Every structure is written in structure tokens, then in C-alpha cells.
Amino acid sequence: MKKILAGLIAGIMILSLVACGGAKGVKVTLLEDSWEDEQFSVDFFYPENAGIKVERDEDYAATVDMDYEAKNITISASLCEDTTFKENKKYDKENQEDYKEFKINGYDCYGYEAFGGYWIYVHLEEISETTDRYLIIDTETIDYSKKYIEGKAQYEDKDVKKIIESFVYNSVVEPEK
């Protein structure tokens, strides 16, 4: 009886994964070298059927553009490790009139509207007193001749927000060979 019940539960789980599209979707990875000769990464996920076109510079794996053509919005992301996060945050807090602090996936973030889109800085990890790892995400319109939304409304679009908030931070990864 236990084996039959376990088999039924396993079958239901498999069917639910198939019905919901399986895992998290298509994975896009940003990879950056640290100052300690390690690598760290962030993974984003988007639905396979979303029609997203991924553009990246093959020589710079820490940056990606995800063109969500059905929404007319590009989601750009860059992974960083440097000494400027705290200074940038202070400057933006003083100079961006719609500056707002919030959390995504438990990480401290701040955001503001700029250049018709929305910029988000995600503080991933403090490496030392002066060095931080962070993620910069910005949204922008692909084609202004088509219907579009601007500013924070781009981030607040439920499908765009789901992709932005899908990120998973991997603090140290094995270097690619």
C-alpha cells in the first residue's frame, strides 16, 4: 500500500511539473571574476515561451540584455565587485528625487527612475569594509514607435518583475575550464 501511495504521489508531482513548465525556465547566467581570483555569478530565469531575445558580449560575461519584445522592454543586468556601491548609494539618495529602498529576495536594494526606465541596485554581499558585490538591473523601452510604458511601471509589470526577481546569487562558483 505504501509503495502504491508513493508511486501515485511521484506521478502527481511529475504531472504538475510538466503542467507548470518544469523548473524555473530558461536560465541566463552572469559571471564575474572577483578580486580574490574566484568567480561569482547570478542566474536569471524567464519562461521559455516568453519570446525573450538574449544579447550579450561574449568577452564580458558579467552583463546581459534580455529583450522582452512582447512587452517592448529590455531588462539589462550587470554584475559588479568594486568599491563604489556605498558612494553611489549615498549620491543617488541625495540626488534622485524618486529614490526608494526595498528588498528583493531578502537583499537590500534601492531604485529610481532614469532615462525613461527604472534602475535597481541590489547589494549582494559585503566582501570587505570597502568592497561590495552588487547587481545593477535597469529596464528601458526597446522601440518608442510602439506602445510602451516608462519608469517604475516597467519594473512593476508582473511579467518583467517576475524575471527581475527570479535572480539567484551564487557567491563562489567553480571557474569554467
Backbone as CSV, one residue per row, in Angstrom:
resi,resn,N_x,N_y,N_z,CA_x,CA_y,CA_z,C_x,C_y,C_z
1,MET,0.826,-1.200,0.000,0.000,0.000,0.000,0.872,1.267,0.000
2,LYS,1.939,1.249,0.816,2.833,2.408,0.872,3.515,2.642,-0.472
3,LYS,3.902,1.542,-1.150,4.552,1.676,-2.447,3.589,2.265,-3.477
4,ILE,2.335,1.836,-3.437,1.339,2.353,-4.377,1.111,3.845,-4.130
5,LEU,0.975,4.225,-2.845,0.775,5.622,-2.487,1.983,6.479,-2.899
6,ALA,3.180,5.974,-2.653,4.403,6.698,-3.037,4.465,6.860,-4.559
7,GLY,4.081,5.822,-5.290,4.072,5.895,-6.754,3.063,6.909,-7.262
8,LEU,1.879,6.939,-6.639,0.861,7.917,-7.018,1.341,9.343,-6.764
9,ILE,1.946,9.561,-5.621,2.443,10.898,-5.278,3.539,11.323,-6.258
10,ALA,4.448,10.411,-6.571,5.516,10.721,-7.531,4.922,11.060,-8.895
11,GLY,3.923,10.308,-9.327,3.273,10.573,-10.608,2.587,11.930,-10.630
12,ILE,1.912,12.279,-9.547,1.250,13.586,-9.452,2.285,14.709,-9.508
13,MET,3.413,14.506,-8.826,4.463,15.524,-8.842,5.033,15.715,-10.249
14,ILE,5.263,14.632,-10.950,5.788,14.720,-12.312,4.789,15.425,-13.223
15,LEU,3.508,15.062,-13.114,2.483,15.722,-13.929,2.383,17.204,-13.622
16,SER,2.501,17.581,-12.349,2.417,19.002,-12.005,3.619,19.767,-12.527
17,LEU,4.794,19.152,-12.532,5.975,19.814,-13.112,5.804,20.021,-14.608
18,VAL,5.283,19.022,-15.297,5.058,19.139,-16.731,4.019,20.223,-17.008
19,ALA,2.939,20.241,-16.241,1.874,21.214,-16.445,2.338,22.635,-16.153
20,CYS,3.237,22.814,-15.205,3.714,24.148,-14.829,4.966,24.549,-15.579
21,GLY,5.394,23.786,-16.519,6.569,24.157,-17.296,7.874,23.673,-16.710
22,GLY,7.837,22.777,-15.787,9.066,22.221,-15.233,9.715,23.139,-14.244
23,ALA,11.002,23.308,-14.367,11.777,24.093,-13.416,11.436,25.574,-13.533
24,LYS,12.407,26.407,-13.303,12.196,27.848,-13.279,12.123,28.466,-14.665
25,GLY,12.522,27.773,-15.696,12.506,28.304,-17.047,13.901,28.340,-17.638
26,VAL,14.080,29.173,-18.648,15.369,29.318,-19.316,16.290,30.112,-18.391
27,LYS,17.519,29.623,-18.242,18.477,30.270,-17.334,19.464,31.121,-18.119
28,VAL,19.704,32.331,-17.608,20.730,33.230,-18.133,21.685,33.514,-16.978
29,THR,22.972,33.258,-17.190,23.954,33.411,-16.114,24.894,34.576,-16.389
30,LEU,25.074,35.401,-15.364,26.102,36.443,-15.366,27.258,35.912,-14.541
31,LEU,28.481,36.059,-15.020,29.657,35.521,-14.337,30.701,36.620,-14.242
32,GLU,31.253,36.810,-13.038,32.245,37.861,-12.825,33.428,37.313,-12.031
33,ASP,34.615,37.816,-12.335,35.819,37.458,-11.578,35.919,38.353,-10.355
34,SER,36.259,37.749,-9.219,36.438,38.534,-8.001,37.881,38.997,-7.890
35,TRP,38.129,39.836,-6.919,39.487,40.317,-6.678,40.349,39.246,-6.031
36,GLU,39.722,38.172,-5.566,40.452,37.075,-4.925,40.650,35.897,-5.875
37,ASP,40.597,36.139,-7.174,40.759,35.100,-8.190,39.727,33.985,-8.074
38,GLU,38.529,34.350,-7.652,37.390,33.435,-7.648,36.387,33.980,-8.656
39,GLN,35.340,33.235,-8.894,34.256,33.721,-9.723,32.963,33.654,-8.926
40,PHE,32.064,34.582,-9.196,30.735,34.554,-8.604,29.736,34.816,-9.721
41,SER,28.495,34.438,-9.473,27.516,34.538,-10.555,26.126,34.866,-10.044
42,VAL,25.297,35.268,-10.974,23.866,35.455,-10.747,23.151,34.786,-11.907
43,ASP,22.125,34.025,-11.586,21.286,33.387,-12.599,19.927,34.079,-12.636
44,PHE,19.436,34.364,-13.826,18.077,34.846,-14.048,17.318,33.753,-14.781
45,PHE,16.008,33.737,-14.619,15.164,32.742,-15.272,13.987,33.444,-15.941
46,TYR,13.630,32.978,-17.130,12.458,33.515,-17.802,11.710,32.370,-18.479
47,PRO,10.396,32.534,-18.692,9.604,31.472,-19.329,10.085,31.202,-20.746
48,GLU,10.167,29.949,-21.094,10.668,29.543,-22.407,9.841,30.139,-23.549
49,ASN,8.552,30.294,-23.332,7.670,30.777,-24.394,7.491,32.302,-24.372
50,ALA,8.310,33.034,-23.606,8.155,34.489,-23.485,8.690,35.254,-24.690
51,GLY,9.443,34.597,-25.556,9.974,35.273,-26.736,11.068,36.278,-26.403
52,ILE,11.842,35.998,-25.392,12.908,36.906,-24.976,14.169,36.627,-25.788
53,LYS,14.750,37.702,-26.284,15.988,37.614,-27.045,17.125,38.059,-26.119
54,VAL,18.108,37.194,-25.931,19.230,37.486,-25.048,20.397,38.000,-25.883
55,GLU,20.901,39.154,-25.489,22.059,39.745,-26.157,23.165,39.932,-25.138
56,ARG,24.364,39.501,-25.515,25.496,39.684,-24.606,26.789,39.764,-25.386
57,ASP,27.760,40.389,-24.770,29.108,40.476,-25.317,29.838,39.225,-24.849
58,GLU,30.265,38.398,-25.774,30.925,37.133,-25.429,32.177,37.332,-24.581
59,ASP,32.793,38.508,-24.694,34.010,38.773,-23.924,33.717,39.289,-22.517
60,TYR,32.464,39.599,-22.232,32.133,40.156,-20.925,30.892,39.459,-20.377
61,ALA,31.103,38.384,-19.658,30.014,37.528,-19.175,29.251,38.108,-17.992
62,ALA,29.656,39.286,-17.504,29.003,39.876,-16.343,27.841,40.792,-16.717
63,THR,27.540,40.914,-18.004,26.472,41.806,-18.457,25.594,41.085,-19.477
64,VAL,24.292,41.370,-19.410,23.363,40.775,-20.369,22.190,41.732,-20.598
65,ASP,21.642,41.695,-21.819,20.388,42.367,-22.142,19.382,41.292,-22.497
66,MET,18.224,41.339,-21.869,17.132,40.421,-22.176,16.015,41.251,-22.797
67,ASP,15.856,41.165,-24.103,14.834,41.932,-24.816,13.503,41.184,-24.764
68,TYR,12.585,41.724,-23.981,11.253,41.150,-23.831,10.362,41.851,-24.855
69,GLU,10.427,41.380,-26.084,9.807,42.072,-27.196,8.291,42.169,-27.061
70,ALA,7.633,41.193,-26.474,6.182,41.250,-26.291,5.784,42.396,-25.354
71,LYS,6.697,42.789,-24.466,6.444,43.895,-23.529,7.099,45.192,-23.993
72,ASN,7.928,45.122,-25.049,8.681,46.271,-25.546,9.615,46.830,-24.466
73,ILE,10.198,45.926,-23.690,11.083,46.315,-22.583,12.346,45.472,-22.619
74,THR,13.488,46.132,-22.474,14.756,45.440,-22.289,15.077,45.430,-20.800
75,ILE,15.457,44.261,-20.296,15.944,44.128,-18.927,17.452,43.928,-19.045
76,SER,18.217,44.909,-18.592,19.678,44.816,-18.631,20.176,44.526,-17.224
77,ALA,21.194,43.687,-17.126,21.757,43.357,-15.818,23.272,43.303,-15.909
78,SER,23.928,43.832,-14.876,25.388,43.804,-14.783,25.784,43.405,-13.369
79,LEU,26.755,42.533,-13.281,27.261,42.031,-12.011,28.585,42.720,-11.718
80,CYS,28.757,43.225,-10.492,29.937,44.028,-10.156,30.545,43.624,-8.818
81,GLU,31.862,43.813,-8.729,32.565,43.766,-7.452,33.532,44.942,-7.463
82,ASP,33.249,45.945,-6.647,34.143,47.096,-6.583,33.896,47.916,-5.331
83,THR,34.484,49.088,-5.296,34.456,49.918,-4.089,33.466,51.073,-4.182
84,THR,32.595,51.097,-5.181,31.751,52.272,-5.399,30.312,52.153,-4.909
85,PHE,29.881,50.980,-4.443,28.460,50.804,-4.114,27.974,51.821,-3.084
86,LYS,28.680,51.935,-1.974,28.230,52.831,-0.893,28.218,54.288,-1.346
87,GLU,29.232,54.707,-2.119,29.269,56.082,-2.618,28.141,56.329,-3.612
88,ASN,27.885,55.360,-4.505,26.785,55.501,-5.462,25.451,55.611,-4.739
89,LYS,25.256,54.785,-3.714,24.003,54.800,-2.965,23.799,56.153,-2.292
90,LYS,24.836,56.656,-1.659,24.746,57.963,-0.989,24.412,59.059,-1.998
91,TYR,25.123,59.060,-3.127,24.885,60.057,-4.165,23.448,59.965,-4.690
92,ASP,23.006,58.762,-5.021,21.659,58.580,-5.572,20.591,58.977,-4.564
93,LYS,20.794,58.667,-3.293,19.824,59.024,-2.251,19.665,60.543,-2.171
94,GLU,20.763,61.267,-2.349,20.728,62.734,-2.280,20.231,63.376,-3.574
95,ASN,20.377,62.716,-4.708,20.129,63.368,-5.991,18.980,62.813,-6.833
96,GLN,18.483,61.633,-6.532,17.368,61.059,-7.291,16.075,61.302,-6.522
97,GLU,15.191,62.125,-7.070,14.014,62.534,-6.306,13.057,61.386,-5.990
98,ASP,13.038,60.337,-6.792,12.140,59.212,-6.516,12.900,57.996,-5.972
99,TYR,14.064,58.238,-5.357,14.876,57.185,-4.736,14.029,56.429,-3.713
100,LYS,14.120,55.098,-3.757,13.364,54.277,-2.811,14.185,53.048,-2.454
101,GLU,14.200,52.691,-1.167,14.861,51.470,-0.714,13.818,50.375,-0.528
102,PHE,14.200,49.137,-0.860,13.297,47.994,-0.740,14.126,46.723,-0.736
103,LYS,13.487,45.581,-0.703,14.185,44.293,-0.726,13.675,43.456,-1.887
104,ILE,14.602,42.696,-2.477,14.250,41.665,-3.453,14.967,40.400,-2.989
105,ASN,14.216,39.332,-2.827,14.780,38.041,-2.398,15.610,38.168,-1.122
106,GLY,15.253,39.096,-0.244,15.967,39.297,1.013,17.182,40.202,0.902
107,TYR,17.528,40.662,-0.284,18.685,41.540,-0.485,18.250,43.004,-0.419
108,ASP,19.093,43.845,0.203,18.839,45.276,0.243,19.013,45.855,-1.156
109,CYS,18.053,46.677,-1.550,18.062,47.276,-2.881,17.670,48.742,-2.776
110,TYR,17.999,49.461,-3.802,17.404,50.781,-3.988,17.154,50.971,-5.471
111,GLY,16.203,51.847,-5.775,15.850,52.073,-7.163,15.377,53.481,-7.398
112,TYR,15.362,53.863,-8.670,14.875,55.179,-9.072,14.617,55.164,-10.582
113,GLU,13.806,56.124,-11.023,13.528,56.272,-12.443,14.639,57.066,-13.096
114,ALA,15.071,56.633,-14.285,16.088,57.356,-15.043,16.009,56.959,-16.508
115,PHE,16.198,57.910,-17.378,16.252,57.685,-18.824,15.029,56.934,-19.339
116,GLY,13.865,57.181,-18.755,12.629,56.553,-19.190,12.419,55.143,-18.670
117,GLY,13.378,54.620,-17.907,13.271,53.275,-17.348,13.386,53.294,-15.835
118,TYR,13.720,52.156,-15.265,13.855,52.044,-13.818,15.166,51.339,-13.513
119,TRP,15.976,51.907,-12.635,17.280,51.375,-12.255,17.198,50.798,-10.856
120,ILE,17.716,49.583,-10.692,17.720,48.899,-9.394,19.149,48.476,-9.085
121,TYR,19.596,48.801,-7.889,20.898,48.349,-7.393,20.636,47.360,-6.266
122,VAL,21.130,46.140,-6.429,20.920,45.065,-5.456,22.248,44.783,-4.762
123,HIS,22.301,45.010,-3.455,23.524,44.734,-2.696,23.550,43.241,-2.362
124,LEU,24.481,42.520,-2.962,24.549,41.069,-2.797,25.386,40.652,-1.592
125,GLU,26.545,41.303,-1.423,27.445,40.846,-0.371,28.517,41.900,-0.115
126,GLU,28.843,42.100,1.162,29.983,42.938,1.516,31.194,42.029,1.641
127,ILE,32.203,42.275,0.830,33.403,41.446,0.817,34.397,41.935,1.865
128,SER,34.505,43.249,1.993,35.368,43.862,2.999,34.743,45.206,3.364
129,GLU,35.399,45.950,4.200,34.875,47.256,4.597,34.695,48.189,3.398
130,THR,35.500,47.983,2.364,35.451,48.879,1.209,34.954,48.228,-0.082
131,THR,34.760,46.925,-0.104,34.428,46.227,-1.350,33.088,45.505,-1.225
132,ASP,32.264,45.662,-2.260,30.940,45.044,-2.287,30.710,44.344,-3.615
133,ARG,29.842,43.344,-3.559,29.325,42.718,-4.777,27.880,43.168,-4.917
134,TYR,27.541,43.588,-6.127,26.184,44.061,-6.342,25.758,43.831,-7.784
135,LEU,24.476,43.944,-7.975,23.837,43.712,-9.255,23.124,44.996,-9.656
136,ILE,23.344,45.445,-10.869,22.624,46.603,-11.404,21.644,46.077,-12.452
137,ILE,20.382,46.401,-12.264,19.341,45.993,-13.204,18.647,47.265,-13.681
138,ASP,18.518,47.409,-14.979,17.740,48.544,-15.464,16.811,48.084,-16.569
139,THR,15.691,48.781,-16.640,14.714,48.498,-17.692,14.675,49.699,-18.625
140,GLU,14.411,49.427,-19.877,14.275,50.512,-20.848,13.380,50.064,-21.993
141,THR,12.826,51.025,-22.696,11.962,50.753,-23.838,12.808,50.327,-25.028
142,ILE,12.351,49.301,-25.737,13.060,48.831,-26.936,12.768,49.745,-28.120
143,ASP,11.489,50.015,-28.368,11.094,50.746,-29.570,10.020,51.774,-29.209
144,TYR,10.387,53.060,-29.236,9.451,54.123,-28.860,8.357,54.350,-29.891
145,SER,8.470,53.754,-31.070,7.413,53.905,-32.071,6.244,52.956,-31.796
146,LYS,6.441,52.014,-30.871,5.384,51.075,-30.477,4.835,51.480,-29.108
147,LYS,3.746,50.863,-28.717,3.161,51.125,-27.403,4.203,50.794,-26.329
148,TYR,4.329,51.672,-25.319,5.305,51.426,-24.266,4.864,52.062,-22.949
149,ILE,5.462,51.584,-21.877,5.309,52.174,-20.551,6.694,52.635,-20.119
150,GLU,6.732,53.563,-19.164,8.024,54.115,-18.751,8.202,54.006,-17.241
151,GLY,9.450,54.243,-16.836,9.798,54.395,-15.430,9.526,53.153,-14.605
152,LYS,9.084,53.396,-13.383,8.859,52.310,-12.431,7.780,51.343,-12.923
153,ALA,6.878,51.817,-13.765,5.824,50.949,-14.302,6.415,49.779,-15.079
154,GLN,7.597,49.972,-15.687,8.256,48.857,-16.374,8.614,47.762,-15.378
155,TYR,9.211,48.138,-14.249,9.576,47.156,-13.214,8.331,46.529,-12.609
156,GLU,7.285,47.301,-12.463,6.068,46.799,-11.817,5.211,45.920,-12.715
157,ASP,5.505,45.863,-14.013,4.810,44.923,-14.895,5.032,43.523,-14.330
158,LYS,3.966,42.764,-14.100,4.081,41.490,-13.374,5.043,40.503,-14.037
159,ASP,5.059,40.453,-15.366,5.943,39.507,-16.054,7.405,39.952,-15.998
160,VAL,7.645,41.243,-16.145,9.003,41.782,-16.049,9.521,41.617,-14.625
161,LYS,8.683,41.960,-13.661,9.069,41.853,-12.245,9.416,40.413,-11.877
162,LYS,8.660,39.472,-12.419,8.926,38.056,-12.134,10.320,37.654,-12.623
163,ILE,10.722,38.140,-13.797,12.058,37.833,-14.317,13.119,38.503,-13.449
164,ILE,12.927,39.790,-13.149,13.900,40.509,-12.321,14.062,39.832,-10.972
165,GLU,12.965,39.447,-10.364,13.022,38.856,-9.024,13.355,37.368,-9.028
166,SER,13.603,36.807,-10.211,13.962,35.385,-10.288,15.431,35.135,-9.984
167,PHE,16.227,36.198,-9.838,17.675,36.003,-9.775,18.091,35.183,-8.553
168,VAL,19.146,34.402,-8.758,19.765,33.600,-7.694,21.243,33.965,-7.675
169,TYR,21.731,34.399,-6.516,23.135,34.778,-6.359,23.941,33.571,-5.918
170,ASN,25.056,33.325,-6.601,25.975,32.234,-6.257,27.305,32.882,-5.888
171,SER,27.625,32.905,-4.589,28.765,33.708,-4.128,30.106,33.237,-4.670
172,VAL,30.342,31.954,-4.765,31.598,31.453,-5.350,31.233,30.260,-6.216
173,VAL,31.694,30.292,-7.463,31.436,29.181,-8.376,32.759,28.650,-8.889
174,GLU,32.724,27.440,-9.380,33.918,26.847,-9.963,34.223,27.527,-11.284
175,PRO,35.460,27.930,-11.507,35.814,28.564,-12.781,35.560,27.626,-13.958
176,GLU,35.099,28.230,-15.058,34.881,27.432,-16.279,36.217,27.040,-16.859
177,LYS,36.298,25.817,-17.396,37.552,25.330,-17.974,37.472,25.269,-19.456
